[in-house]
Amino acid sequence: MALTEDVFLLPRLEDASRAAGFDFQVVGRPEDLGAEGTPSLRAVPLTEPLEGPEAVLVRRLVSDRPALILVDLTSSSIPWERWISVLKSSAATRRIPIVAFGPHVADHDLARADSAGADRTLPRGAFLSSLTDLLLEYASVPDAAAIDAACRRPMSEQARHGLELMNRGEFYEAHESLEHAWMAEPGEAGHVYRVLLQLAVAYHHLSDGNRRGAAKLLLRMRPWLDPLPDRCRGVDVSALRGVIAELQDALDRWPAGSSTAPLLEQRRPIPWCAPSP
């Protein structure tokens, strides 16, 4: 994804992206993402915004999940400093790499982008001369082969117990068991456990009336959920996606200020399935 309004630069960026094996998306103004407007005040700056255009930005990028964001610091239509800061301070998006570039005489802008959290900042000339190498170095792509191999493993006993507890509505106890299961298996083998853990915590937040906490967990699980195959370690991931989508939709439509506990009455259990052969 390139944040730029420079039409002369676009062909070069697109050619390099496609040559490196990536699809290419350009954002020339906030309206392209539906993220226009005056930003809302963030009560807790170091977390996901849930209101205003920046909330739209985060949800859109969580959904699109670009492998890399290129930021043209000469773009006057894009509030790039604020966007970089929001994306890098939100747990749901901070893992998306950001490379920013600008004129070599604009040292101040490069420093601002660096302070906002960009993974790499460099002058335009250096950026263009090493474009392909930068794409290959910084683009973050899930290791599909490693995820598939990990998902063929059976479910651990701790994870099985945690899933049973969650399906029974014992969310706090489920969170404890699933956290142990996830911590015992780092890397791709634990991704599905991490999703289940975050879902259990989201349910627990809803049972306590913490709507904002649940909404943030639904965003944060997406980077781990989206790359999973439909079956993973005995979990029916396809059904799990449906459960999470239903919960997100219900939460979006739920009246502000109302108790969120009734949302849990609508939830469906997470079904089991045989591990992938």
N, C-alpha and C positions, 0 to 999 in steps of 0.2 A: 504494500500500500504506500503510495506516494502522496504526501500533503504538499501540493504545489499548484500554482496558477500559471506557471511558465510553460506555455504551449510549445515553445521551441525546444524545451528540455524533454518533454514527454516521449518523443520517439526513441531517444537514446535510453531512457529509463526502461521503457517497455521492451525494447530489443534485448537489453541486458538481462532483464528479468526472465523473459521467455527463453533466452539462451541458457540460463541457469536452471530452467525447469520449473519456473514459478508462474502462476497466473498473475496478472497485473491489474491493480485497481488504483484510480486516481481520485483524490479528493481535493477540489479546488477552493471550496468554501464550506462553512459549517452546514449549510442547507443540504449538501450532498449526503450528509449522514443524519439529517433531521436534528442536528445539535446546535441550531441557531438560537439566539436569545441571550438575555442577561443571566449570568450564572447565579445560582442560589447560594446563600451562605452555608458553608459546611460546618456543622456543629462539631464534628471530629475530623480535622483536616486529613489525618493519616488513615483514611479508610474510604470505602466506596461512597460516592455521592448517590443519593437516592431520589433527589428532586432536581428539577431544572435541566438545562441543556447538557450539563456534564454527566448527569445520570444517563441521559440518552446516549451520549458518546460511549460511556463504559459498557452499557448493555449492547450497543451495536458492535463494538470491537470484541466483546466476549462472544457474540454470535458469529461474527465474520472470522475471528481468530487469525489475523494476518501473521505470516511467518516473520515479517520484518516491517517496520514503519520507517520510511524515509521522509525527513522533514526539511523542506526548503525554507530557510530562515528569512528569505526575501518575500515570503508570502504575506501580503498585508491583510488578506481576508481571513487567514487562519490565526486564531489566538494561540500560537504554537507554544509559548512559554507556559501558559496555564494548562494547556492540554497535556504537555509532557509531564508536568508536575502531577496532574490528576492521575494519569495513567500509571506513573511510576510509584505513586503513593497508595494505589488501590491494589489489594491482594489479588483481585480477579484478573488484573491486566499487567501487573508489574513484570511478569516474565516475558512479555512481548518486547523484543529488542527494538531500540530506537536509534537510528543513525541520523544526525543532523548535519547540514552543510550550509555554508553561506559564503559571501565574498571574503577574500583574504583580508580586506581592509576593515571588515566588521568584527574585530576582535571582541567587542563588547557583547554582540549578539551570540557569538560562539560561547563565550563564558556564561551567558545567561542560560543557554540551552544545556550546558554542562551542569550548572548548578541546579537546574530543574530536574535533572536525572537522566539525560540522554546517555546511552551506553557508549556512544562515540560521537565526537564533534570534529569536523575538519573543514578546511577551506574548500571552496567549490572545485578548484583545479585539481587538488589532491583527491577529492571525492570522485570526480569523473575519470581520472587516470587509473584509479584502482577499483572502479565500480563493480566489476565482476567478482573480484576477490572479496570485496566487502559483503556482497550478497551471500557468497558461499560461506564466509566466516561468521556472519552475524545472524543469518536467517535461522530461526528455531523451528525445526520440523520434527514431529514425533517419530520415534523409531518404530515403524509399523511392524517390522519383523520381530523385534524384541518384545513388543506388546503382545503380539499374537502368540509367541512362544510362552510368555509368562501366563497368558490367559488359559493355556491348556493344562496348567497345573491344578490339582484339586484344591478345594477350599480348606483352609486351616480350621481346626476345631474352635479356636477363639473367634474366628470370623463367623463360623456357623452359629455359635452361641449368641454372638452379638446380633446377627440377623434375626434369629428366633426372638430375642428380646425386643427388637425394634418392631417386628410384626405383631407382638403382643401389646405394644404400646408402652413398654418400659424403656423410655428413651434415654434417661440418664445412665441406667445400667448398661444399655446397648452401647452408648458412647464410650463407656470405659472399656468394654470388651473389644470393640472395634478399634479403639485407639491402640490397644496392646497388639492386636493383629496387624495393624498397619505399621507400627514401629518395628515389629519383628521382621518385616519383609520390605526393605527399602527398594527403590527403583520401580521398574515396570510391574513387578509382581504385586506391589502394594497399591497400585493406582485404584483398582476397584474398591479396595477396602477404604481408601481415603474418601472416595465418593460416598460410600455407605456411612462412614463416620460423620461426614459433614451433613448428610441428610438427617441422621439421628440427632445431631446438635440443632439443626433447623427445627425439627419437630419439638425438641425440648424448649427452644425459644418460644415457639408458638403456644405451647402449653402454659408458659409463664407470661404470655401476653407481650413478648418482645418481638413485635412485627419487624422492626428494622434489622435486628440480629438475624432473623430467619431470611429476610430478603438478601442480605449480604452473603449468607452461606450459599444460597441458590446461585448466586453469581460466581462464587469462588470455586464451586465444584465443577463448573463447566470445562475448564482446561484439562481436567483429569477424566471427565466423563466422555467428552466428544471423541477422543481417539480410540476408545474401546470398541472391540467387535461386539456383535449382538449377544454373544455368550462369553462370559469370562469367569473362570474359576468357580463354576457352578452357579453363577448369578445370571439370571435372565436380564441382560443389560437393555435389550430392546424394551421390555416391560418397565424396567427401571426408568428409562428415559420418559416413557409415557407418564409414569407416576410423578416425576419431577416436573414435567411440562404442565400437568393438570394442577399441581400445587402452585406453580408460578402463576398460571392463569387465574386461579381462584384468589390468590393473594393480591394480584393486580386489581381485581374487581371488588375486593372486600372493602366495606365502608371504613373510612378513616375513623379512628377512635373507638371502633367496636372491638370486643373481645375476639381474639384469634383462636381461642380454644376450640370453638365449633368447627374450624377448618379441619381439625384432626379427625372428626367423625366421618369426613368424606374420603379419607385416604384409603388407598388400596394396599394390601400387603405386597412385598417384593417376592415374586415367585422364584423357585429354584429351577435349575435345569441341569442336564448332564454336561460335564465339561466338554469343550471342543475336542473332537477326535484327533 
